């Protein structure tokens, strides 16, 4: 039986068999994988799908069934195409209602072998901290030597986890009045955006990004989120294969995945790291990309 003290993992896949295989292999290499339960949500085919699309979906489904990736694997295959936002919101709600906490992955994430250890420890340590809404495993390559944790007012979709009491407050239907309040207040707008990343422009009810809705909700609650100073996740999805990322993006995550991160309990911002985080994103985008490209190395 899986270790019931460990958070269940939910992986969302669709039509990228190669990415899915790499993600599952990196998960399998985690020491806690053989004690964990893994839910895999496979989205369904679109009515407009081509033969190539359908083949990719079928191949992806073959891969998720090909091995016992964790102690227990539960596969949920959708007959219809729900889209990423609906799939994630529905899947997270189902799993978290059953288990009380969750670790969430998508099909384009490579994980450090210490990923599950970090996520479970952080979910335990911060479970009763009222103003902390999520635990995240991804971090940009900021020049910090410490391998520890800190708090940010931002969220991430690249390897994260949360608790039932925080997720059940989430309303994915964004109130237009709340949007206008943020857009009409320069201070709030600058806080919500990150340097010159205009997140406010993504706030509309038709946006298929569940992530911006979750971030907006946490922002409205004035919540904080746990991050490592060194990343435990690498995103391999910026190759034009994704539904929501169709071209190479400005920020490419092609740098070192860290070793073990020490989880420290905090309930306020670490202002020193927060200021360096903002400084990192305040660089011109050309220089930012160059800085990230100079970090090209990958090691568990």
C-alpha positions, 0 to 999 in steps of 0.5 A: 500500500502507498504511504498515506502520509505522503501527498498524492501526485496528479499528472496531466497529459494529453498528446506529447508522448516523448515529454510524458515519458521523460516526465514519468521517468524522472518521477520514477527516479525519486526515492519516494515514488515507490511509496506514493500514489500517482493519478494520471489524467489523460485529456480526450481527443478534440473533434477537430483533431487530425490523424497525427493528433490522434496518434500522439494521444494514443501513444501518450496513453500507451506510455502512461500504462506501460509501467508502474511508475509509482507504488500505485497508479490510477489512470483517468482517461477522458473521452472528451477534450476538456482543455488544460484549465478544466482538466487541472481544476477538476482533477485537482479538486477530485484528488484533494477532496479525497486526500487533503493535499496534492502534488501537481505535475504537467507532462513537460516537467523533468524532476530532481530526484529530490523533488518528492522529498522536498514537496512532501516535507514542505507540505507538512511544514507549512500545512498550518500556516494560514497565509501560505497557499502553495508549495512550489519546486521551480525557481529561475537561476538567480545567483544564490548559493543557499539551498533553502526555502523562502516565501513569495507572493507569486505562484507557479504551475511548474511542479507545485502542491497545496492543501484542501483548505486552501484549494477549496477557497479557490473560485476559478470564475474571475469577478470582472469587478476584481479585475478592474480594481487591479487594473485601475490601481497602479500600486496593485497592478505593479504588485500583480505584474512581475517586472514587465510581465503583464499578467493583468492582460491575461485576466479574462474569463475565456483564458484557458490558463488555470494558473493565472486564475489561481495566482489571481485568487491567491493575490486577492487573499494576500497569500504567500507561497513556498519556493526553493532558492534552487530549482528542482524542476526543469521545463522541457515544453518550450519546443512548439509541441504544447497546446498552450505554448506554441513557440519558443518562449522568452524564458527557456528553462535550460539550467541545473536542477539542484540537489536536496533543498532544506525546508525552513519554516517562515510566514513572512517574506524573505525580503533579501531574496525577494528583492533579488528575485525582483531585480532578476526580472527587472533586467531587459528581456534580452539580457534576461534570456542571455543570463539564463542561457549561460546557465545551460547544464542539467544534473539531478 
